[in-house]
Structure formats: C-alpha cells, structure tokens
Amino acid sequence: MNPPRPPPREKTPSKTKKVHAKTTTKCADKEEQLQSGKTGGPLNMSTTSDLSQHSEIVSGILPLITKNIINGITLQLPAMIGQCLDDNYDFSDNSDILTPLTPNIQEILSDLSQSMRVIRSELTEIKESQTFHTKMYDDLATKNKILEKQASENKKTIVNLLDRIYDLEDDLYYVSEKLEDQERRGRLENLEFHGVPVTENENTDGIVCSIAKMIGVNIQENDISVSHRMPTGAGENRTPAIIAKFIHRKNKIKIFEKRKFLRTIKSSDNFQDPSKIFIAENLTALNKDLYFRARAAKNSCGYRFIWTSNGKVFVKKNSDVRNSLNIRCEEDLAKIK
C-alpha cells in the first residue's frame, strides 16, 4: 500500500506577490539611480535614505520567505519519501524491505516467532492443566459437599446413638442392680462353713447340724434344704467350704448370730479343733469382691469394723461412730478414708 499523498501546497498570498513586485520595481529604480550617479555625478542624501529603507524591507521579508520554504518542504517531505519507497521497494513481502535496511532483523524475527510458538504451546498446556485442575476442584468440591452432608447426618446419628447408649447404660445399671439384689436375696438362706476337715463318705447335712449344736442351735437335717462342698479354684490348696441352704431363714439367722462362740470351743467329739471353723454369709461375686477390697482399705485407713448382714457389706471407723458405711459399689470404696 502506497503512503498517503500530502495535501497540496498552499499558494503564496497575493499580498506577498504585490509587496515583492513593488520591492522589485524600487530596487530597479535605485539601481538606475546608482548607475546614473556613477556616470552623472555624486549621490545625494535622498538616495542614501532610499537604500536604508530598502535594506529594512528586505530584512522584514526574508524571515517570511524562509518560513514559507520550510513549510513547503515539510509538507512535501512525506510524499517524497513515499514516492522513493514506491519506486525502489516491493511492499508485498515485508521481509524484502527490511533485509537491505537491517540484515539481522530476519533472524531476530525468526527467533521471536519460535519463542512465540513455544510460549503459545506452554500457554496451551497451562490452560489444559488449569482446566483439568478446575474440573478436579469442582469434583472435589462436589464430593466435599456430599461428605459434609453425610458427616452432618452421621453426627446426628451418633448423637442419637449416644443418647440411646446412655439410656441403655442406665437401664443396664438398673437391671444389674435388680439382678444383683435378686441374687443376694436368693442367698439369704445360705451359710458357708469354712475350715471343716474333709472326711471320707461324709454327710454334709450332719456336719452342719453338729456345728449348729456346738454353738447352741438345735436343728435337724430336715431343716436343711441342700448342702455340699464348694468347688475350689485351680491350684488352690485349701479345704473346700461347705455351703448349706436352710429351709427357714430364722435357723440361718440364729446360727450366723452365734458364730462367734466357735472361737471359745477348744475340743469336740466330732472336730479336733472347732476354733478353726468360721461361718460366713454366702455373698454374691460382686459383694464378695467388695468385701475383700473394703477389708484391705479398712486396715490401711484405720477402720476397726467390717461385717456383712443380709448379704450386704458394712464398715465402721470405730464404736463412737453411730452410722456405718454400706459398700454397694466400687465408688463407695473411695469413701473409706
């Protein structure tokens, strides 16, 4: 594409032409006068004055002429350059015009083009990676919302289950207490006789009646519902106790209240050393464990008394204390201090 042509040059105003013509006429007149002065005679004062006026007029016109010339050249210069380029170069291929001006531009452009291709490739990879990560983020955000919803539902479920567990624990504690109390009540007619030597073909009902007779309680074998030797644990090297269940609880109470008299009996027809025999209530497994632990705490905390009554465990600091402490559970052991 050819560069645009400059606008046509403005014509010199007619006033300037008239001044120039007038000045030219005056200069011709002065030149004739000078010639005539040379040939005809000396110059007068009028001639000198005209020359001075001519010089002032020329000095005023020269800047105007110079300015007009410069303006004309400035306006015509782009058109001249464009015409020169049109005459010498073909703009159909930009590389041809740049080659004679700067030989290294083609190489620079090639490097820049290669760099641009690399940058475009990297930008494409970045866009693909960004798209992939955006999709991954969207998927994770969706899954996170699902998980948050599930977590909220699970939290509610856990709260409900915990409430249910607390209720079941309360129910279990209540049921356990009831079962423990029922078991304790089922053992109220039972007594354990410890330290009784084992004999061959022994009659445990008769042995119980003999022990009761020694302490002043007269009972018959038909007052006993059932009796037998208690099993011992593996590795225990002790004489197994006899457990007896009485038909009437009053007989059990009489024997248990007079059990201390066995300590004073030194000899008997049926037993070599009756003082080694002692009688105890048939406690449940829980109360038996509480009894042994309370006895250990009693010795370390200065308590003097520990006993059982109707299958329950009691401790007392000393005889001056009116109320005794009933040990019903493990938490009660902490009260022994």
FENJO-V374971 format. One record per residue. N is the residue number from 0. PSI is psi in whole degrees, -180 to 180 (none if undefined). D_CENTER is the distance of its C-alpha to the mean C-alpha in Angstrom with 1 decimal. Layout:
n = <N & N>
psi = <PSI & PSI>
d_center = <D_CENTER & D_CENTER>
This chain:
n = <0 & 1 & 2 & 3 & 4 & 5 & 6 & 7 & 8 & 9 & 10 & 11 & 12 & 13 & 14 & 15 & 16 & 17 & 18 & 19 & 20 & 21 & 22 & 23 & 24 & 25 & 26 & 27 & 28 & 29 & 30 & 31 & 32 & 33 & 34 & 35 & 36 & 37 & 38 & 39 & 40 & 41 & 42 & 43 & 44 & 45 & 46 & 47 & 48 & 49 & 50 & 51 & 52 & 53 & 54 & 55 & 56 & 57 & 58 & 59 & 60 & 61 & 62 & 63 & 64 & 65 & 66 & 67 & 68 & 69 & 70 & 71 & 72 & 73 & 74 & 75 & 76 & 77 & 78 & 79 & 80 & 81 & 82 & 83 & 84 & 85 & 86 & 87 & 88 & 89 & 90 & 91 & 92 & 93 & 94 & 95 & 96 & 97 & 98 & 99 & 100 & 101 & 102 & 103 & 104 & 105 & 106 & 107 & 108 & 109 & 110 & 111 & 112 & 113 & 114 & 115 & 116 & 117 & 118 & 119 & 120 & 121 & 122 & 123 & 124 & 125 & 126 & 127 & 128 & 129 & 130 & 131 & 132 & 133 & 134 & 135 & 136 & 137 & 138 & 139 & 140 & 141 & 142 & 143 & 144 & 145 & 146 & 147 & 148 & 149 & 150 & 151 & 152 & 153 & 154 & 155 & 156 & 157 & 158 & 159 & 160 & 161 & 162 & 163 & 164 & 165 & 166 & 167 & 168 & 169 & 170 & 171 & 172 & 173 & 174 & 175 & 176 & 177 & 178 & 179 & 180 & 181 & 182 & 183 & 184 & 185 & 186 & 187 & 188 & 189 & 190 & 191 & 192 & 193 & 194 & 195 & 196 & 197 & 198 & 199 & 200 & 201 & 202 & 203 & 204 & 205 & 206 & 207 & 208 & 209 & 210 & 211 & 212 & 213 & 214 & 215 & 216 & 217 & 218 & 219 & 220 & 221 & 222 & 223 & 224 & 225 & 226 & 227 & 228 & 229 & 230 & 231 & 232 & 233 & 234 & 235 & 236 & 237 & 238 & 239 & 240 & 241 & 242 & 243 & 244 & 245 & 246 & 247 & 248 & 249 & 250 & 251 & 252 & 253 & 254 & 255 & 256 & 257 & 258 & 259 & 260 & 261 & 262 & 263 & 264 & 265 & 266 & 267 & 268 & 269 & 270 & 271 & 272 & 273 & 274 & 275 & 276 & 277 & 278 & 279 & 280 & 281 & 282 & 283 & 284 & 285 & 286 & 287 & 288 & 289 & 290 & 291 & 292 & 293 & 294 & 295 & 296 & 297 & 298 & 299 & 300 & 301 & 302 & 303 & 304 & 305 & 306 & 307 & 308 & 309 & 310 & 311 & 312 & 313 & 314 & 315 & 316 & 317 & 318 & 319 & 320 & 321 & 322 & 323 & 324 & 325 & 326 & 327 & 328 & 329 & 330 & 331 & 332 & 333 & 334 & 335 & 336>
psi = <129 & 144 & 155 & 143 & 145 & 159 & 153 & 146 & 137 & 142 & 150 & 133 & 151 & -29 & -40 & -39 & -41 & -42 & -41 & -42 & -41 & -42 & -41 & -40 & -44 & -39 & -39 & -40 & -43 & -38 & -37 & -40 & -39 & -42 & -40 & -31 & -40 & -37 & -33 & -27 & -178 & 158 & 145 & -180 & -30 & -38 & -42 & -39 & -38 & -39 & -40 & -42 & -38 & -42 & -40 & -40 & -42 & -40 & -32 & -29 & -33 & -46 & -37 & -42 & -43 & -43 & -43 & -37 & -46 & -43 & -40 & -44 & -42 & -40 & -33 & -16 & -49 & -40 & -37 & -43 & -43 & -43 & -40 & -42 & -39 & -36 & -25 & -19 & 151 & 118 & 4 & -26 & 111 & -30 & -30 & -33 & -29 & -25 & -48 & -23 & -52 & 106 & -24 & -7 & -37 & -43 & -41 & -44 & -37 & -45 & -42 & -39 & -43 & -42 & -40 & -39 & -42 & -43 & -42 & -42 & -44 & -39 & -39 & -44 & -41 & -43 & -43 & -44 & -40 & -40 & -43 & -48 & -34 & -45 & -43 & -42 & -42 & -42 & -44 & -39 & -41 & -46 & -38 & -40 & -41 & -44 & -39 & -40 & -44 & -40 & -41 & -43 & -41 & -37 & -44 & -42 & -42 & -42 & -44 & -40 & -39 & -43 & -41 & -40 & -44 & -42 & -42 & -37 & -42 & -43 & -42 & -42 & -43 & -46 & -41 & -42 & -42 & -45 & -41 & -42 & -39 & -42 & -41 & -44 & -34 & -14 & 4 & -25 & 4 & 148 & 147 & 134 & 108 & 150 & 15 & 120 & 148 & 133 & 158 & 138 & 42 & 154 & 103 & -32 & -43 & -38 & -43 & -43 & -38 & -42 & -42 & -39 & -36 & -32 & 9 & 23 & 117 & 113 & 160 & 165 & -28 & -6 & -6 & 127 & -48 & 150 & 153 & 169 & 139 & 141 & 150 & 157 & 162 & 131 & -1 & 130 & 69 & 161 & 125 & 142 & 161 & 132 & 134 & 137 & 119 & 148 & -42 & 130 & -28 & -35 & -39 & -43 & -41 & -48 & -41 & -35 & -29 & 15 & -26 & -21 & -18 & -28 & -24 & -10 & 120 & -31 & 162 & 159 & -33 & -19 & 139 & -44 & 84 & -21 & -19 & -8 & 135 & 151 & 137 & 156 & 151 & 93 & 156 & 166 & -39 & -50 & -30 & -42 & -43 & -36 & -47 & -37 & -37 & -35 & -38 & -40 & -35 & -44 & -36 & -21 & 6 & 21 & 146 & -29 & 139 & 136 & 172 & 150 & 124 & 38 & 6 & 154 & 134 & 148 & 155 & 137 & -52 & 180 & -18 & -21 & 128 & -49 & 139 & 165 & 120 & 122 & 105 & -22 & 178 & -33 & -28 & -22 & -29 & -17 & -13 & 99 & none>
d_center = <67.7 & 70.4 & 69.3 & 70.6 & 74.1 & 74.5 & 76.3 & 80.1 & 81.5 & 82.8 & 86.5 & 88.1 & 89.2 & 92.9 & 93.3 & 92.4 & 95.0 & 97.7 & 96.9 & 97.0 & 100.4 & 101.8 & 100.7 & 102.3 & 105.6 & 105.7 & 105.0 & 107.9 & 110.2 & 109.4 & 109.9 & 113.4 & 114.2 & 113.2 & 115.3 & 118.2 & 117.7 & 117.9 & 121.2 & 122.5 & 121.8 & 119.3 & 116.0 & 116.1 & 113.5 & 112.5 & 111.5 & 109.2 & 107.5 & 106.8 & 105.2 & 102.8 & 101.8 & 101.2 & 98.9 & 96.8 & 96.5 & 95.4 & 92.8 & 91.3 & 91.3 & 89.8 & 86.2 & 86.3 & 87.5 & 84.9 & 82.1 & 83.3 & 83.5 & 80.0 & 78.6 & 80.5 & 79.2 & 75.6 & 75.8 & 77.4 & 75.3 & 72.3 & 74.9 & 76.7 & 73.5 & 72.5 & 76.0 & 75.9 & 72.6 & 73.9 & 77.1 & 75.4 & 71.9 & 70.5 & 67.3 & 66.5 & 64.5 & 62.5 & 62.3 & 66.2 & 66.4 & 63.7 & 65.1 & 68.4 & 66.5 & 63.7 & 63.8 & 60.2 & 58.5 & 58.7 & 56.8 & 54.2 & 53.8 & 53.4 & 50.7 & 48.9 & 49.2 & 47.8 & 44.9 & 44.3 & 44.3 & 41.7 & 39.6 & 40.0 & 39.0 & 35.9 & 35.0 & 35.6 & 33.2 & 30.6 & 31.1 & 30.9 & 27.7 & 26.3 & 27.5 & 26.0 & 22.5 & 22.9 & 23.8 & 21.0 & 18.5 & 20.4 & 20.3 & 16.5 & 16.2 & 18.7 & 17.1 & 13.7 & 15.9 & 17.6 & 14.7 & 13.4 & 17.0 & 17.3 & 14.2 & 15.9 & 19.1 & 18.0 & 16.6 & 20.0 & 21.7 & 20.0 & 21.0 & 24.5 & 24.7 & 23.8 & 26.5 & 28.8 & 28.1 & 28.9 & 32.0 & 32.9 & 32.5 & 34.7 & 37.2 & 37.1 & 37.8 & 40.6 & 42.0 & 41.8 & 43.6 & 46.2 & 46.7 & 46.9 & 49.5 & 51.4 & 51.5 & 52.6 & 55.3 & 56.4 & 57.1 & 59.1 & 62.4 & 61.5 & 62.4 & 61.8 & 64.7 & 63.6 & 65.9 & 68.5 & 70.1 & 70.0 & 73.5 & 74.7 & 75.1 & 74.0 & 73.9 & 70.8 & 72.2 & 75.3 & 73.3 & 71.3 & 74.5 & 76.1 & 73.2 & 73.4 & 77.2 & 76.8 & 74.8 & 77.2 & 75.5 & 77.8 & 76.1 & 77.2 & 75.4 & 75.3 & 73.1 & 70.3 & 68.3 & 67.0 & 66.5 & 65.4 & 63.9 & 60.1 & 58.4 & 57.0 & 53.8 & 53.9 & 55.3 & 56.5 & 60.0 & 61.2 & 63.6 & 62.0 & 62.4 & 64.4 & 62.7 & 65.0 & 64.4 & 67.1 & 68.5 & 68.8 & 66.1 & 68.8 & 70.1 & 66.7 & 66.3 & 69.8 & 69.2 & 65.8 & 67.3 & 70.1 & 68.1 & 68.6 & 72.3 & 71.6 & 71.0 & 74.6 & 76.2 & 77.4 & 79.2 & 79.8 & 81.8 & 78.8 & 76.3 & 77.0 & 74.5 & 73.2 & 71.4 & 68.7 & 67.9 & 65.2 & 64.1 & 60.5 & 58.8 & 57.0 & 53.4 & 50.5 & 48.0 & 45.5 & 48.2 & 49.8 & 46.5 & 46.1 & 49.7 & 49.4 & 46.2 & 47.8 & 50.9 & 49.0 & 47.3 & 50.7 & 52.2 & 49.5 & 49.3 & 53.0 & 53.5 & 57.0 & 57.0 & 55.1 & 56.5 & 56.0 & 57.5 & 57.3 & 54.6 & 52.4 & 51.6 & 52.6 & 52.5 & 54.4 & 54.4 & 58.2 & 61.2 & 60.8 & 57.5 & 58.4 & 55.3 & 53.8 & 50.2 & 49.4 & 46.8 & 45.3 & 41.8 & 39.8 & 38.5 & 42.2 & 42.6 & 40.6 & 43.4 & 45.9 & 45.7>
